[in-house]
């Protein structure tokens, strides 16, 4: 009964979007030279973004592969429960990333169009302030979302499974789940800011490097046959590496100058 209802809901949503999509995609006016997108410019944007997406998919794929190969009978089941909980909290943080991508380009366009140094500085300071607010908001949301998600394997695992062995096995995964969820906050927000700034090569290089290193560590865990909690501690380390790289790129120079001598850096998000 649920499948037909879900199918009908999907079709209803699709039909509701068709009029809006037709107006956007099939405009009566022909595109001008400013709105035309060449294949070269499209690939310049799409290739790094595709690397980001594939990097995320590869990380979760390797985690599931290693969890399935561990000797503990409950390893894969407990991993799948925690992975579902992580996917549950991720949209709370991804929406802040999308907010950065939606609003920050206006600030950067205003800065680039400014004709005086003072105007450029004003636009830059405004973009810095918005980016900092989004980061604080992301950390706040991340703390609450991670705490809620981690409380499920600790106290409410019976809501997800009736198997007592799985309920016991999933409890040690609560802490790495909380750490991974909390670290996802600065990753998601910083990723949104970097996408808004079109720092695509930097994003792709970080994802490519971390996606190569992370599976190597997971495969080593596969050989030693450690507990499945190590898979999630590894993912938390993976998120920590990306958080340091992304936030360091955006705010590292300003923080460093402040530590050295209280010098304010207005170009931290140039």
PyMOL commands that set and color helices and strands:
alter all, ss='L'
color gray80, all
select helices_A, chain A and resi 2-25+39-69+75-113+117-155+157-159+164-171+173-196+200-224+229-261
alter helices_A, ss='H'
color red, helices_A
deselect
rebuild
show_as cartoon
